[in-house]
Amino acid sequence: MTVDLPVSAWISVTALGSVGVMGPVALIVAAWLAVGYRWKYSVAWLALLGAASGLVALSKIAFIGWGIGVRHLDFTGVSGHALMSTAVLPVAIFVALLPARGAWRAIGVALGLLLGVWVGVSRVVLDAHSVSEVVAGCALGAVVALAFVWFAWRAESGRLAPAPVAASLAAVVVALHGVPVPTQQWITEIALGLSGHERPYVRASWKSKKFRAPERRTELPQDDRAAA
């Protein structure tokens, strides 16, 4: 059961989890960690998020290029929006609250996870992803967030005031919310280039009993290419 919201509201929620918003927020978080704490926290954060983002990209490339997925789960790749929102939002709030007591940090992390799951729900409501894809994205994002929180929990408190950190993160979200980034197009181009197929695998035909794999690109003979 989902909350009865207009489509425009769900679109606004889902836009929060886009790479165009969460990517810059993640970088701002890394910058604050490097400036206010230690470089090792910044490096660990970017490494965890980068590794998870790589897994998401690989899952999408595998499906788009070769049709690798799980039909009975309607799984064609991990949801990037779900990953980014459940990974970045808890860590962003956690970093802003690092000078605060542990209880407030924990509440902030929980709130960030809930917001991330809310973004994931929006992907299902808007038919952008299946439930299995969103669950995978939220789970992966939560692992990233909680792993980093565990690693950085004992960072020296009081190095940064919460207000400027929170203000900078909020400003990035407001400024970039709704700005499109063609990540799906980039991934599709990479997948087609690697697989050699002329067309990508798509969910509807992939699930069909009459499914036919896309044809591979055919190279023209050298003489024909010269004459073309």
Secondary structure as the mmCIF struct_conf table of DSSP 4:
data_model
#
loop_
_struct_conf.conf_type_id
_struct_conf.id
_struct_conf.beg_label_comp_id
_struct_conf.beg_label_asym_id
_struct_conf.beg_label_seq_id
_struct_conf.end_label_comp_id
_struct_conf.end_label_asym_id
_struct_conf.end_label_seq_id
HELX_RH_AL_P HELX_RH_AL_P1 VAL A 7 LEU A 16
TURN_TY1_P TURN_TY1_P1 GLY A 17 GLY A 17
BEND BEND1 SER A 18 SER A 18
HELX_RH_AL_P HELX_RH_AL_P2 VAL A 19 GLY A 36
BEND BEND2 TYR A 37 TYR A 37
HELX_RH_AL_P HELX_RH_AL_P3 TRP A 39 TRP A 66
BEND BEND3 GLY A 69 GLY A 69
STRN STRN1 VAL A 70 VAL A 70
HELX_RH_3T_P HELX_RH_3T_P1 ARG A 71 LEU A 73
TURN_TY1_P TURN_TY1_P2 ASP A 74 ASP A 74
STRN STRN2 PHE A 75 PHE A 75
BEND BEND4 THR A 76 GLY A 77
HELX_RH_AL_P HELX_RH_AL_P4 GLY A 80 ALA A 96
TURN_TY1_P TURN_TY1_P3 LEU A 97 PRO A 99
BEND BEND5 ALA A 100 ALA A 100
HELX_RH_AL_P HELX_RH_AL_P5 GLY A 102 VAL A 125
TURN_TY1_P TURN_TY1_P4 LEU A 126 ASP A 127
BEND BEND6 ALA A 128 HIS A 129
HELX_RH_AL_P HELX_RH_AL_P6 VAL A 131 ALA A 152
TURN_TY1_P TURN_TY1_P5 TRP A 153 ARG A 154
BEND BEND7 ALA A 155 ALA A 155
HELX_LH_PP_P HELX_LH_PP_P1 GLU A 156 GLU A 156
TURN_TY1_P TURN_TY1_P6 SER A 157 GLY A 158
BEND BEND8 ARG A 159 LEU A 160
HELX_RH_AL_P HELX_RH_AL_P7 PRO A 162 LEU A 176
TURN_TY1_P TURN_TY1_P7 HIS A 177 GLY A 178
HELX_RH_AL_P HELX_RH_AL_P8 THR A 183 SER A 195
STRN STRN3 HIS A 197 HIS A 197
BEND BEND9 GLU A 198 ARG A 199
HELX_RH_AL_P HELX_RH_AL_P9 ARG A 203 LYS A 207
BEND BEND10 SER A 208 SER A 208
TURN_TY1_P TURN_TY1_P8 LYS A 209 LYS A 210
HELX_LH_PP_P HELX_LH_PP_P2 ALA A 213 GLU A 215
STRN STRN4 ARG A 216 ARG A 216
HELX_LH_PP_P HELX_LH_PP_P3 ARG A 217 ARG A 217
HELX_LH_PP_P HELX_LH_PP_P4 GLU A 219 PRO A 221
HELX_RH_AL_P HELX_RH_AL_P10 GLN A 222 ALA A 227
#
